[in-house]
Amino acid sequence: MSLEITAWEEHNDTTDKHRYRVQVRAKKLGDIRPMFKTGWEVVGEGFSPRNKEHILIFSREFDNRKQWEAFAKSLDVIVKEIKKSGKERVFNVRKAKKAQKGG
């Protein structure tokens, strides 16, 4: 399973909730959908003919940042979060490498 996940937070001054957008790239749609079943809304989709990859963008609100981090850490793939400053935070590097090795 080869997934590439990039996420960012959408800031909204009208609510205290944290809305995240997650862009997922994969060769097979079947690899993507099981991870984003509950509570996620598909807000965009595309296909890269060059890489033959499907691209889906999901959106979901979390009550707080800790809930988002728990979700990101629950996945077995690397998740890159892009902060509003442009810096990246990466989740699951060790877990993803272990899953690739089959351990």
Biopython code that builds the backbone (N, CA, C, O; Angstrom):
import numpy as np
from Bio.PDB.StructureBuilder import StructureBuilder

atoms = [
    (1, "MET", "N", (0.856, -1.182, 0.000)),
    (1, "MET", "CA", (0.000, 0.000, 0.000)),
    (1, "MET", "C", (0.893, 1.232, 0.000)),
    (1, "MET", "O", (1.686, 1.438, 0.919)),
    (2, "SER", "N", (0.758, 2.034, -1.022)),
    (2, "SER", "CA", (1.570, 3.240, -1.135)),
    (2, "SER", "C", (0.662, 4.467, -1.058)),
    (2, "SER", "O", (-0.004, 4.828, -2.028)),
    (3, "LEU", "N", (0.651, 5.092, 0.102)),
    (3, "LEU", "CA", (-0.177, 6.280, 0.316)),
    (3, "LEU", "C", (0.704, 7.473, 0.640)),
    (3, "LEU", "O", (1.741, 7.341, 1.290)),
    (4, "GLU", "N", (0.282, 8.624, 0.183)),
    (4, "GLU", "CA", (0.939, 9.878, 0.533)),
    (4, "GLU", "C", (-0.142, 10.788, 1.119)),
    (4, "GLU", "O", (-1.110, 11.133, 0.441)),
    (5, "ILE", "N", (0.034, 11.174, 2.387)),
    (5, "ILE", "CA", (-0.987, 11.963, 3.073)),
    (5, "ILE", "C", (-0.402, 13.297, 3.516)),
    (5, "ILE", "O", (0.616, 13.351, 4.206)),
    (6, "THR", "N", (-1.069, 14.374, 3.102)),
    (6, "THR", "CA", (-0.692, 15.728, 3.503)),
    (6, "THR", "C", (-1.931, 16.389, 4.099)),
    (6, "THR", "O", (-3.021, 16.297, 3.535)),
    (7, "ALA", "N", (-1.758, 17.059, 5.246)),
    (7, "ALA", "CA", (-2.902, 17.657, 5.939)),
    (7, "ALA", "C", (-2.605, 19.105, 6.302)),
    (7, "ALA", "O", (-1.448, 19.508, 6.421)),
    (8, "TRP", "N", (-3.667, 19.873, 6.475)),
    (8, "TRP", "CA", (-3.540, 21.244, 6.946)),
    (8, "TRP", "C", (-4.810, 21.635, 7.676)),
    (8, "TRP", "O", (-5.882, 21.087, 7.421)),
    (9, "GLU", "N", (-4.680, 22.586, 8.587)),
    (9, "GLU", "CA", (-5.836, 23.048, 9.351)),
    (9, "GLU", "C", (-6.425, 24.274, 8.672)),
    (9, "GLU", "O", (-5.698, 25.176, 8.255)),
    (10, "GLU", "N", (-7.747, 24.299, 8.566)),
    (10, "GLU", "CA", (-8.456, 25.469, 8.067)),
    (10, "GLU", "C", (-8.864, 26.305, 9.266)),
    (10, "GLU", "O", (-9.585, 25.826, 10.141)),
    (11, "HIS", "N", (-8.418, 27.526, 9.315)),
    (11, "HIS", "CA", (-8.736, 28.375, 10.465)),
    (11, "HIS", "C", (-10.062, 29.093, 10.237)),
    (11, "HIS", "O", (-10.334, 29.609, 9.153)),
    (12, "ASN", "N", (-10.880, 29.110, 11.294)),
    (12, "ASN", "CA", (-12.194, 29.735, 11.224)),
    (12, "ASN", "C", (-12.436, 30.460, 12.545)),
    (12, "ASN", "O", (-12.436, 29.836, 13.607)),
    (13, "ASP", "N", (-12.640, 31.758, 12.483)),
    (13, "ASP", "CA", (-12.814, 32.556, 13.695)),
    (13, "ASP", "C", (-14.202, 32.399, 14.317)),
    (13, "ASP", "O", (-14.418, 32.836, 15.448)),
    (14, "THR", "N", (-15.142, 31.785, 13.602)),
    (14, "THR", "CA", (-16.510, 31.695, 14.115)),
    (14, "THR", "C", (-16.744, 30.480, 15.005)),
    (14, "THR", "O", (-17.806, 30.365, 15.616)),
    (15, "THR", "N", (-15.767, 29.566, 15.093)),
    (15, "THR", "CA", (-15.943, 28.360, 15.903)),
    (15, "THR", "C", (-14.632, 27.992, 16.591)),
    (15, "THR", "O", (-13.548, 28.327, 16.115)),
    (16, "ASP", "N", (-14.753, 27.304, 17.705)),
    (16, "ASP", "CA", (-13.573, 26.843, 18.433)),
    (16, "ASP", "C", (-13.088, 25.481, 17.927)),
    (16, "ASP", "O", (-12.032, 25.000, 18.338)),
    (17, "LYS", "N", (-13.860, 24.870, 17.043)),
    (17, "LYS", "CA", (-13.483, 23.551, 16.519)),
    (17, "LYS", "C", (-12.327, 23.695, 15.532)),
    (17, "LYS", "O", (-12.063, 24.774, 15.002)),
    (18, "HIS", "N", (-11.659, 22.589, 15.309)),
    (18, "HIS", "CA", (-10.510, 22.559, 14.398)),
    (18, "HIS", "C", (-10.885, 21.740, 13.170)),
    (18, "HIS", "O", (-11.107, 20.533, 13.269)),
    (19, "ARG", "N", (-10.958, 22.396, 12.008)),
    (19, "ARG", "CA", (-11.286, 21.690, 10.765)),
    (19, "ARG", "C", (-9.991, 21.407, 10.020)),
    (19, "ARG", "O", (-9.178, 22.296, 9.766)),
    (20, "TYR", "N", (-9.831, 20.129, 9.679)),
    (20, "TYR", "CA", (-8.648, 19.706, 8.935)),
    (20, "TYR", "C", (-9.029, 19.229, 7.551)),
    (20, "TYR", "O", (-10.068, 18.599, 7.357)),
    (21, "ARG", "N", (-8.172, 19.540, 6.590)),
    (21, "ARG", "CA", (-8.278, 19.008, 5.234)),
    (21, "ARG", "C", (-7.116, 18.041, 5.067)),
    (21, "ARG", "O", (-5.994, 18.320, 5.491)),
    (22, "VAL", "N", (-7.392, 16.918, 4.455)),
    (22, "VAL", "CA", (-6.385, 15.886, 4.267)),
    (22, "VAL", "C", (-6.389, 15.487, 2.797)),
    (22, "VAL", "O", (-7.413, 15.064, 2.260)),
    (23, "GLN", "N", (-5.230, 15.628, 2.150)),
    (23, "GLN", "CA", (-5.082, 15.205, 0.759)),
    (23, "GLN", "C", (-4.373, 13.859, 0.740)),
    (23, "GLN", "O", (-3.299, 13.696, 1.320)),
    (24, "VAL", "N", (-4.994, 12.897, 0.064)),
    (24, "VAL", "CA", (-4.447, 11.537, 0.014)),
    (24, "VAL", "C", (-4.217, 11.160, -1.450)),
    (24, "VAL", "O", (-5.092, 11.318, -2.302)),
    (25, "ARG", "N", (-3.014, 10.657, -1.710)),
    (25, "ARG", "CA", (-2.664, 10.182, -3.057)),
    (25, "ARG", "C", (-2.370, 8.693, -2.972)),
    (25, "ARG", "O", (-1.623, 8.255, -2.098)),
    (26, "ALA", "N", (-2.956, 7.909, -3.878)),
    (26, "ALA", "CA", (-2.724, 6.458, -3.888)),
    (26, "ALA", "C", (-2.997, 5.901, -5.273)),
    (26, "ALA", "O", (-3.737, 6.487, -6.063)),
    (27, "LYS", "N", (-2.383, 4.755, -5.553)),
    (27, "LYS", "CA", (-2.606, 4.084, -6.843)),
    (27, "LYS", "C", (-4.007, 3.474, -6.910)),
    (27, "LYS", "O", (-4.633, 3.446, -7.970)),
    (28, "LYS", "N", (-4.495, 2.979, -5.748)),
    (28, "LYS", "CA", (-5.814, 2.328, -5.717)),
    (28, "LYS", "C", (-6.730, 3.039, -4.725)),
    (28, "LYS", "O", (-6.337, 3.310, -3.590)),
    (29, "LEU", "N", (-7.945, 3.338, -5.158)),
    (29, "LEU", "CA", (-8.925, 3.976, -4.268)),
    (29, "LEU", "C", (-9.245, 3.098, -3.067)),
    (29, "LEU", "O", (-9.549, 3.612, -1.990)),
    (30, "GLY", "N", (-9.184, 1.791, -3.234)),
    (30, "GLY", "CA", (-9.476, 0.867, -2.150)),
    (30, "GLY", "C", (-8.520, 1.007, -0.972)),
    (30, "GLY", "O", (-8.858, 0.633, 0.151)),
    (31, "ASP", "N", (-7.326, 1.544, -1.225)),
    (31, "ASP", "CA", (-6.369, 1.776, -0.141)),
    (31, "ASP", "C", (-6.752, 2.987, 0.697)),
    (31, "ASP", "O", (-6.380, 3.073, 1.867)),
    (32, "ILE", "N", (-7.486, 3.916, 0.115)),
    (32, "ILE", "CA", (-7.806, 5.189, 0.779)),
    (32, "ILE", "C", (-9.081, 5.095, 1.610)),
    (32, "ILE", "O", (-9.080, 5.437, 2.792)),
    (33, "ARG", "N", (-10.134, 4.645, 1.014)),
    (33, "ARG", "CA", (-11.474, 4.748, 1.613)),
    (33, "ARG", "C", (-11.624, 4.157, 3.015)),
    (33, "ARG", "O", (-12.287, 4.775, 3.848)),
    (34, "PRO", "N", (-11.042, 2.987, 3.322)),
    (34, "PRO", "CA", (-11.242, 2.437, 4.675)),
    (34, "PRO", "C", (-10.721, 3.345, 5.797)),
    (34, "PRO", "O", (-11.271, 3.334, 6.898)),
    (35, "MET", "N", (-9.694, 4.111, 5.540)),
    (35, "MET", "CA", (-9.113, 4.984, 6.573)),
    (35, "MET", "C", (-9.982, 6.189, 6.894)),
    (35, "MET", "O", (-9.924, 6.733, 7.997)),
    (36, "PHE", "N", (-10.785, 6.599, 5.927)),
    (36, "PHE", "CA", (-11.542, 7.841, 6.068)),
    (36, "PHE", "C", (-13.044, 7.595, 5.976)),
    (36, "PHE", "O", (-13.766, 8.363, 5.340)),
    (37, "LYS", "N", (-13.510, 6.528, 6.611)),
    (37, "LYS", "CA", (-14.935, 6.190, 6.583)),
    (37, "LYS", "C", (-15.750, 7.102, 7.492)),
    (37, "LYS", "O", (-16.650, 7.802, 7.028)),
    (38, "THR", "N", (-15.442, 7.096, 8.766)),
    (38, "THR", "CA", (-16.294, 7.723, 9.765)),
    (38, "THR", "C", (-15.988, 9.201, 9.955)),
    (38, "THR", "O", (-14.872, 9.573, 10.318)),
    (39, "GLY", "N", (-16.988, 10.041, 9.706)),
    (39, "GLY", "CA", (-16.878, 11.457, 10.007)),
    (39, "GLY", "C", (-16.180, 12.303, 8.960)),
    (39, "GLY", "O", (-16.147, 13.527, 9.094)),
    (40, "TRP", "N", (-15.629, 11.705, 7.936)),
    (40, "TRP", "CA", (-14.911, 12.456, 6.908)),
    (40, "TRP", "C", (-15.811, 12.711, 5.702)),
    (40, "TRP", "O", (-16.611, 11.861, 5.311)),
    (41, "GLU", "N", (-15.662, 13.888, 5.131)),
    (41, "GLU", "CA", (-16.430, 14.270, 3.942)),
    (41, "GLU", "C", (-15.449, 14.469, 2.787)),
    (41, "GLU", "O", (-14.435, 15.147, 2.948)),
    (42, "VAL", "N", (-15.742, 13.883, 1.626)),
    (42, "VAL", "CA", (-14.915, 14.102, 0.441)),
    (42, "VAL", "C", (-15.265, 15.476, -0.112)),
    (42, "VAL", "O", (-16.417, 15.736, -0.459)),
    (43, "VAL", "N", (-14.260, 16.362, -0.195)),
    (43, "VAL", "CA", (-14.514, 17.717, -0.676)),
    (43, "VAL", "C", (-13.799, 18.006, -1.993)),
    (43, "VAL", "O", (-13.965, 19.078, -2.575)),
    (44, "GLY", "N", (-13.011, 17.050, -2.454)),
    (44, "GLY", "CA", (-12.321, 17.214, -3.726)),
    (44, "GLY", "C", (-11.723, 15.895, -4.174)),
    (44, "GLY", "O", (-11.385, 15.036, -3.360)),
    (45, "GLU", "N", (-11.598, 15.750, -5.499)),
    (45, "GLU", "CA", (-10.981, 14.541, -6.012)),
    (45, "GLU", "C", (-10.353, 14.817, -7.365)),
    (45, "GLU", "O", (-10.736, 15.746, -8.077)),
    (46, "GLY", "N", (-9.384, 13.989, -7.695)),
    (46, "GLY", "CA", (-8.694, 14.156, -8.968)),
    (46, "GLY", "C", (-7.900, 12.916, -9.304)),
    (46, "GLY", "O", (-7.930, 11.919, -8.583)),
    (47, "PHE", "N", (-7.175, 13.000, -10.435)),
    (47, "PHE", "CA", (-6.352, 11.891, -10.886)),
    (47, "PHE", "C", (-5.129, 12.466, -11.570)),
    (47, "PHE", "O", (-5.238, 13.402, -12.363)),
    (48, "SER", "N", (-3.973, 11.916, -11.270)),
    (48, "SER", "CA", (-2.728, 12.329, -11.905)),
    (48, "SER", "C", (-2.375, 11.329, -12.998)),
    (48, "SER", "O", (-1.962, 10.211, -12.693)),
    (49, "PRO", "N", (-2.529, 11.711, -14.270)),
    (49, "PRO", "CA", (-2.218, 10.768, -15.344)),
    (49, "PRO", "C", (-0.724, 10.434, -15.407)),
    (49, "PRO", "O", (-0.350, 9.341, -15.832)),
    (50, "ARG", "N", (0.110, 11.352, -14.994)),
    (50, "ARG", "CA", (1.552, 11.127, -15.024)),
    (50, "ARG", "C", (1.947, 10.004, -14.055)),
    (50, "ARG", "O", (2.686, 9.089, -14.419)),
    (51, "ASN", "N", (1.438, 10.091, -12.804)),
    (51, "ASN", "CA", (1.791, 9.111, -11.775)),
    (51, "ASN", "C", (0.776, 7.980, -11.658)),
    (51, "ASN", "O", (0.994, 7.019, -10.920)),
    (52, "LYS", "N", (-0.334, 8.096, -12.387)),
    (52, "LYS", "CA", (-1.441, 7.132, -12.299)),
    (52, "LYS", "C", (-1.936, 6.999, -10.858)),
    (52, "LYS", "O", (-2.176, 5.894, -10.370)),
    (53, "GLU", "N", (-2.084, 8.147, -10.185)),
    (53, "GLU", "CA", (-2.525, 8.172, -8.793)),
    (53, "GLU", "C", (-3.879, 8.861, -8.668)),
    (53, "GLU", "O", (-4.160, 9.850, -9.346)),
    (54, "HIS", "N", (-4.706, 8.314, -7.786)),
    (54, "HIS", "CA", (-5.963, 8.949, -7.419)),
    (54, "HIS", "C", (-5.659, 9.951, -6.310)),
    (54, "HIS", "O", (-4.809, 9.700, -5.456)),
    (55, "ILE", "N", (-6.351, 11.076, -6.325)),
    (55, "ILE", "CA", (-6.174, 12.110, -5.305)),
    (55, "ILE", "C", (-7.543, 12.430, -4.719)),
    (55, "ILE", "O", (-8.471, 12.795, -5.442)),
    (56, "LEU", "N", (-7.657, 12.287, -3.402)),
    (56, "LEU", "CA", (-8.899, 12.637, -2.717)),
    (56, "LEU", "C", (-8.576, 13.636, -1.620)),
    (56, "LEU", "O", (-7.546, 13.530, -0.954)),
    (57, "ILE", "N", (-9.460, 14.606, -1.435)),
    (57, "ILE", "CA", (-9.325, 15.569, -0.345)),
    (57, "ILE", "C", (-10.528, 15.392, 0.578)),
    (57, "ILE", "O", (-11.680, 15.474, 0.153)),
    (58, "PHE", "N", (-10.227, 15.150, 1.845)),
    (58, "PHE", "CA", (-11.248, 14.939, 2.869)),
    (58, "PHE", "C", (-11.248, 16.109, 3.836)),
    (58, "PHE", "O", (-10.242, 16.803, 3.985)),
    (59, "SER", "N", (-12.382, 16.324, 4.491)),
    (59, "SER", "CA", (-12.511, 17.386, 5.488)),
    (59, "SER", "C", (-13.249, 16.839, 6.702)),
    (59, "SER", "O", (-14.172, 16.034, 6.576)),
    (60, "ARG", "N", (-12.823, 17.293, 7.891)),
    (60, "ARG", "CA", (-13.480, 16.868, 9.126)),
    (60, "ARG", "C", (-13.173, 17.865, 10.234)),
    (60, "ARG", "O", (-12.089, 18.446, 10.288)),
    (61, "GLU", "N", (-14.163, 18.053, 11.126)),
    (61, "GLU", "CA", (-13.971, 18.906, 12.301)),
    (61, "GLU", "C", (-13.613, 18.051, 13.508)),
    (61, "GLU", "O", (-14.173, 16.976, 13.722)),
    (62, "PHE", "N", (-12.662, 18.560, 14.294)),
    (62, "PHE", "CA", (-12.283, 17.940, 15.557)),
    (62, "PHE", "C", (-12.544, 18.941, 16.663)),
    (62, "PHE", "O", (-12.413, 20.146, 16.450)),
    (63, "ASP", "N", (-12.912, 18.465, 17.838)),
    (63, "ASP", "CA", (-13.180, 19.358, 18.967)),
    (63, "ASP", "C", (-11.919, 20.076, 19.431)),
    (63, "ASP", "O", (-11.978, 21.220, 19.881)),
    (64, "ASN", "N", (-10.788, 19.405, 19.321)),
    (64, "ASN", "CA", (-9.527, 20.024, 19.729)),
    (64, "ASN", "C", (-8.377, 19.414, 18.934)),
    (64, "ASN", "O", (-8.542, 18.414, 18.235)),
    (65, "ARG", "N", (-7.233, 20.027, 19.054)),
    (65, "ARG", "CA", (-6.058, 19.593, 18.304)),
    (65, "ARG", "C", (-5.603, 18.186, 18.707)),
    (65, "ARG", "O", (-5.097, 17.436, 17.872)),
    (66, "LYS", "N", (-5.779, 17.830, 19.966)),
    (66, "LYS", "CA", (-5.367, 16.504, 20.455)),
    (66, "LYS", "C", (-6.129, 15.389, 19.725)),
    (66, "LYS", "O", (-5.565, 14.329, 19.453)),
    (67, "GLN", "N", (-7.403, 15.624, 19.410)),
    (67, "GLN", "CA", (-8.187, 14.623, 18.675)),
    (67, "GLN", "C", (-7.602, 14.411, 17.278)),
    (67, "GLN", "O", (-7.495, 13.282, 16.799)),
    (68, "TRP", "N", (-7.228, 15.516, 16.637)),
    (68, "TRP", "CA", (-6.599, 15.410, 15.311)),
    (68, "TRP", "C", (-5.300, 14.617, 15.402)),
    (68, "TRP", "O", (-5.063, 13.720, 14.593)),
    (69, "GLU", "N", (-4.462, 14.939, 16.376)),
    (69, "GLU", "CA", (-3.179, 14.252, 16.523)),
    (69, "GLU", "C", (-3.386, 12.761, 16.788)),
    (69, "GLU", "O", (-2.646, 11.931, 16.260)),
    (70, "ALA", "N", (-4.382, 12.417, 17.596)),
    (70, "ALA", "CA", (-4.679, 11.011, 17.873)),
    (70, "ALA", "C", (-5.078, 10.285, 16.588)),
    (70, "ALA", "O", (-4.659, 9.151, 16.355)),
    (71, "PHE", "N", (-5.887, 10.944, 15.758)),
    (71, "PHE", "CA", (-6.279, 10.329, 14.485)),
    (71, "PHE", "C", (-5.053, 10.133, 13.594)),
    (71, "PHE", "O", (-4.847, 9.048, 13.049)),
    (72, "ALA", "N", (-4.244, 11.172, 13.446)),
    (72, "ALA", "CA", (-3.064, 11.096, 12.575)),
    (72, "ALA", "C", (-2.125, 9.982, 13.042)),
    (72, "ALA", "O", (-1.571, 9.248, 12.223)),
    (73, "LYS", "N", (-1.950, 9.860, 14.353)),
    (73, "LYS", "CA", (-1.058, 8.836, 14.899)),
    (73, "LYS", "C", (-1.647, 7.431, 14.795)),
    (73, "LYS", "O", (-0.911, 6.448, 14.884)),
    (74, "SER", "N", (-2.963, 7.321, 14.608)),
    (74, "SER", "CA", (-3.596, 6.009, 14.508)),
    (74, "SER", "C", (-3.365, 5.357, 13.147)),
    (74, "SER", "O", (-3.574, 4.153, 12.999)),
    (75, "LEU", "N", (-2.938, 6.130, 12.157)),
    (75, "LEU", "CA", (-2.717, 5.588, 10.819)),
    (75, "LEU", "C", (-1.357, 4.895, 10.738)),
    (75, "LEU", "O", (-0.439, 5.234, 11.484)),
    (76, "ASP", "N", (-1.233, 3.931, 9.837)),
    (76, "ASP", "CA", (0.028, 3.203, 9.649)),
    (76, "ASP", "C", (0.859, 3.767, 8.501)),
    (76, "ASP", "O", (1.695, 3.067, 7.931)),
    (77, "VAL", "N", (0.630, 5.017, 8.169)),
    (77, "VAL", "CA", (1.393, 5.671, 7.098)),
    (77, "VAL", "C", (1.903, 7.019, 7.603)),
    (77, "VAL", "O", (1.439, 7.539, 8.618)),
    (78, "ILE", "N", (2.860, 7.564, 6.876)),
    (78, "ILE", "CA", (3.399, 8.871, 7.236)),
    (78, "ILE", "C", (2.365, 9.940, 6.907)),
    (78, "ILE", "O", (1.801, 9.955, 5.813)),
    (79, "VAL", "N", (2.121, 10.831, 7.861)),
    (79, "VAL", "CA", (1.194, 11.947, 7.675)),
    (79, "VAL", "C", (1.990, 13.231, 7.839)),
    (79, "VAL", "O", (2.594, 13.467, 8.885)),
    (80, "LYS", "N", (1.986, 14.064, 6.793)),
    (80, "LYS", "CA", (2.666, 15.353, 6.863)),
    (80, "LYS", "C", (1.616, 16.428, 7.084)),
    (80, "LYS", "O", (0.681, 16.571, 6.295)),
    (81, "GLU", "N", (1.777, 17.180, 8.162)),
    (81, "GLU", "CA", (0.880, 18.304, 8.429)),
    (81, "GLU", "C", (1.635, 19.584, 8.122)),
    (81, "GLU", "O", (2.746, 19.789, 8.610)),
    (82, "ILE", "N", (1.035, 20.440, 7.316)),
    (82, "ILE", "CA", (1.642, 21.715, 6.983)),
    (82, "ILE", "C", (0.999, 22.787, 7.851)),
    (82, "ILE", "O", (-0.207, 23.019, 7.776)),
    (83, "LYS", "N", (1.806, 23.430, 8.665)),
    (83, "LYS", "CA", (1.328, 24.481, 9.569)),
    (83, "LYS", "C", (1.102, 25.764, 8.781)),
    (83, "LYS", "O", (1.579, 25.900, 7.654)),
    (84, "LYS", "N", (0.373, 26.706, 9.376)),
    (84, "LYS", "CA", (0.114, 27.957, 8.657)),
    (84, "LYS", "C", (1.400, 28.757, 8.440)),
    (84, "LYS", "O", (1.448, 29.624, 7.569)),
    (85, "SER", "N", (2.440, 28.471, 9.225)),
    (85, "SER", "CA", (3.737, 29.131, 9.045)),
    (85, "SER", "C", (4.511, 28.537, 7.872)),
    (85, "SER", "O", (5.520, 29.092, 7.438)),
    (86, "GLY", "N", (4.024, 27.391, 7.359)),
    (86, "GLY", "CA", (4.698, 26.711, 6.258)),
    (86, "GLY", "C", (5.580, 25.561, 6.719)),
    (86, "GLY", "O", (6.064, 24.780, 5.900)),
    (87, "LYS", "N", (5.790, 25.455, 8.018)),
    (87, "LYS", "CA", (6.602, 24.355, 8.548)),
    (87, "LYS", "C", (5.805, 23.059, 8.496)),
    (87, "LYS", "O", (4.575, 23.060, 8.541)),
    (88, "GLU", "N", (6.542, 21.950, 8.400)),
    (88, "GLU", "CA", (5.902, 20.634, 8.362)),
    (88, "GLU", "C", (6.078, 19.905, 9.680)),
    (88, "GLU", "O", (7.119, 20.010, 10.328)),
    (89, "ARG", "N", (5.061, 19.174, 10.065)),
    (89, "ARG", "CA", (5.149, 18.253, 11.192)),
    (89, "ARG", "C", (4.828, 16.875, 10.630)),
    (89, "ARG", "O", (3.840, 16.702, 9.917)),
    (90, "VAL", "N", (5.658, 15.906, 10.952)),
    (90, "VAL", "CA", (5.496, 14.571, 10.392)),
    (90, "VAL", "C", (5.136, 13.592, 11.504)),
    (90, "VAL", "O", (5.793, 13.542, 12.545)),
    (91, "PHE", "N", (4.078, 12.813, 11.264)),
    (91, "PHE", "CA", (3.620, 11.783, 12.195)),
    (91, "PHE", "C", (3.962, 10.401, 11.636)),
    (91, "PHE", "O", (3.978, 10.210, 10.420)),
    (92, "ASN", "N", (4.235, 9.443, 12.517)),
    (92, "ASN", "CA", (4.283, 8.007, 12.199)),
    (92, "ASN", "C", (5.476, 7.536, 11.371)),
    (92, "ASN", "O", (5.352, 6.538, 10.661)),
    (93, "VAL", "N", (6.604, 8.196, 11.431)),
    (93, "VAL", "CA", (7.740, 7.767, 10.617)),
    (93, "VAL", "C", (8.166, 6.351, 10.988)),
    (93, "VAL", "O", (8.314, 5.502, 10.109)),
    (94, "ARG", "N", (8.361, 6.089, 12.263)),
    (94, "ARG", "CA", (8.801, 4.747, 12.698)),
    (94, "ARG", "C", (7.733, 3.685, 12.426)),
    (94, "ARG", "O", (8.036, 2.592, 11.949)),
    (95, "LYS", "N", (6.483, 4.025, 12.736)),
    (95, "LYS", "CA", (5.395, 3.054, 12.559)),
    (95, "LYS", "C", (5.233, 2.694, 11.076)),
    (95, "LYS", "O", (4.983, 1.533, 10.752)),
    (96, "ALA", "N", (5.371, 3.661, 10.184)),
    (96, "ALA", "CA", (5.221, 3.412, 8.752)),
    (96, "ALA", "C", (6.351, 2.522, 8.237)),
    (96, "ALA", "O", (6.116, 1.628, 7.425)),
    (97, "LYS", "N", (7.565, 2.764, 8.704)),
    (97, "LYS", "CA", (8.691, 1.931, 8.270)),
    (97, "LYS", "C", (8.514, 0.497, 8.750)),
    (97, "LYS", "O", (8.816, -0.450, 8.025)),
    (98, "LYS", "N", (8.023, 0.345, 9.975)),
    (98, "LYS", "CA", (7.789, -0.988, 10.543)),
    (98, "LYS", "C", (6.708, -1.716, 9.745)),
    (98, "LYS", "O", (6.844, -2.909, 9.471)),
    (99, "ALA", "N", (5.645, -1.018, 9.373)),
    (99, "ALA", "CA", (4.549, -1.623, 8.609)),
    (99, "ALA", "C", (5.022, -2.044, 7.219)),
    (99, "ALA", "O", (4.588, -3.074, 6.704)),
    (100, "GLN", "N", (5.911, -1.254, 6.608)),
    (100, "GLN", "CA", (6.438, -1.596, 5.288)),
    (100, "GLN", "C", (7.265, -2.873, 5.335)),
    (100, "GLN", "O", (7.228, -3.686, 4.411)),
    (101, "LYS", "N", (8.015, -3.038, 6.426)),
    (101, "LYS", "CA", (8.851, -4.236, 6.575)),
    (101, "LYS", "C", (8.012, -5.463, 6.912)),
    (101, "LYS", "O", (8.482, -6.597, 6.819)),
    (102, "GLY", "N", (6.763, -5.218, 7.306)),
    (102, "GLY", "CA", (5.874, -6.327, 7.648)),
    (102, "GLY", "C", (6.001, -6.776, 9.084)),
    (102, "GLY", "O", (5.612, -7.887, 9.443)),
    (103, "GLY", "N", (6.562, -5.876, 9.919)),
    (103, "GLY", "CA", (6.781, -6.247, 11.313)),
    (103, "GLY", "C", (5.831, -5.601, 12.202)),
    (103, "GLY", "O", (5.881, -5.809, 13.414)),
]
sb = StructureBuilder()
sb.init_structure("model")
sb.init_model(0)
sb.init_chain("A")
sb.init_seg("    ")
for serial, (resi, resn, name, xyz) in enumerate(atoms, 1):
    if name == "N":
        sb.init_residue(resn, " ", resi, " ")
    sb.init_atom(name, np.array(xyz, "f"), 0.0, 1.0, " ", f" {name:<3s}", serial, name[0])
structure = sb.get_structure()
